[in-house]
Amino acid sequence: MTQQIQRQALGCGYEPPAVLVPINTWRHRGYRGPESSVCPGYSTSLPEVLESALARVHWSKGHSVGDSEDLLNAIVIMDGAFSELQTWLMTPTKDGGGAG
């Protein structure tokens, strides 16, 4: 089991920030985007994110996901982030390979 101080250092959103512990969140090799202030595992496990991800699957197949403006906005945001990720993964690196 991960100790509280380790979770705080990784930016765990379930732990209160520690004043003397610098946050060092996980980043994929080659990622050059903005640094996260919270662990990606925390943000991806939030109920709103899970609901949006499931709705996006249905939406991408042409199925109705209801008329909630908030959910539709979340799907659009998630779809944009997914497109950014696909572009990043296909961007060649200096050594000629892909970013991912």
C-alpha positions as CSV (number, residue, x, y, z in Angstrom):
1,M,0.0,0.0,0.0
2,T,1.2,3.5,-0.9
3,Q,2.1,5.7,2.1
4,Q,0.3,9.0,2.5
5,I,3.4,11.0,1.9
6,Q,3.9,9.2,-1.4
7,R,0.3,9.8,-2.5
8,Q,0.7,13.5,-1.6
9,A,3.9,13.8,-3.6
10,L,2.1,12.3,-6.6
11,G,-0.7,14.9,-6.3
12,C,-3.4,12.5,-5.1
13,G,-6.7,14.4,-5.1
14,Y,-7.9,12.3,-2.2
15,E,-5.1,13.5,0.1
16,P,-4.7,17.0,1.5
17,P,-1.6,18.8,0.0
18,A,1.5,18.6,2.2
19,V,3.3,21.9,2.6
20,L,6.8,20.5,2.5
21,V,6.3,17.9,-0.2
22,P,6.7,19.0,-3.8
23,I,4.1,17.6,-6.2
24,N,5.5,15.5,-9.0
25,T,2.6,14.1,-11.1
26,W,3.0,11.3,-13.6
27,R,3.5,12.3,-17.2
28,H,3.9,10.0,-20.2
29,R,7.3,9.9,-21.8
30,G,7.5,12.6,-24.5
31,Y,4.5,14.6,-23.2
32,R,5.3,18.3,-23.4
33,G,1.9,19.8,-22.5
34,P,0.9,21.7,-19.3
35,E,1.9,20.1,-16.0
36,S,-1.0,18.7,-14.0
37,S,-1.6,19.8,-10.5
38,V,-3.4,16.6,-9.5
39,C,-2.8,12.9,-10.2
40,P,-4.4,11.8,-13.6
41,G,-5.7,8.7,-11.8
42,Y,-7.8,10.9,-9.5
43,S,-9.3,13.0,-12.3
44,T,-10.1,10.0,-14.5
45,S,-11.9,8.2,-11.7
46,L,-14.3,11.1,-11.0
47,P,-18.0,10.1,-11.5
48,E,-18.5,12.9,-14.1
49,V,-15.6,11.7,-16.2
50,L,-16.7,8.1,-16.1
51,E,-20.3,9.2,-17.1
52,S,-18.9,11.3,-19.9
53,A,-16.7,8.5,-21.2
54,L,-19.6,6.0,-21.3
55,A,-21.9,8.5,-22.9
56,R,-19.2,9.4,-25.5
57,V,-19.1,5.7,-26.6
58,H,-22.9,5.8,-27.2
59,W,-22.7,9.2,-28.8
60,S,-19.9,8.1,-31.2
61,K,-22.2,5.3,-32.5
62,G,-25.0,7.8,-33.2
63,H,-27.1,6.8,-30.1
64,S,-29.0,9.4,-28.1
65,V,-27.5,10.3,-24.8
66,G,-30.3,12.5,-23.6
67,D,-30.7,16.3,-23.7
68,S,-28.5,17.3,-20.8
69,E,-26.5,20.3,-21.9
70,D,-23.8,19.6,-19.3
71,L,-23.4,16.0,-20.5
72,L,-23.2,17.0,-24.1
73,N,-20.6,19.7,-23.3
74,A,-18.6,17.1,-21.4
75,I,-18.7,14.7,-24.3
76,V,-17.5,17.4,-26.7
77,I,-14.6,18.3,-24.3
78,M,-13.7,14.6,-24.0
79,D,-13.9,14.1,-27.7
80,G,-11.6,17.0,-28.3
81,A,-9.1,15.7,-25.8
82,F,-9.2,12.3,-27.4
83,S,-8.5,13.8,-30.8
84,E,-5.5,15.7,-29.3
85,L,-4.2,12.5,-27.8
86,Q,-4.5,10.7,-31.2
87,T,-2.6,13.6,-32.9
88,W,0.1,13.5,-30.2
89,L,0.5,9.7,-30.5
90,M,1.0,10.0,-34.3
91,T,3.5,13.0,-34.1
92,P,7.0,11.8,-35.0
93,T,9.7,12.3,-32.5
94,K,13.3,13.4,-33.2
95,D,14.4,9.7,-33.6
96,G,11.7,9.2,-36.3
97,G,9.4,7.1,-34.2
98,G,5.9,8.1,-32.9
99,A,5.4,10.0,-29.7
100,G,3.8,7.1,-28.0
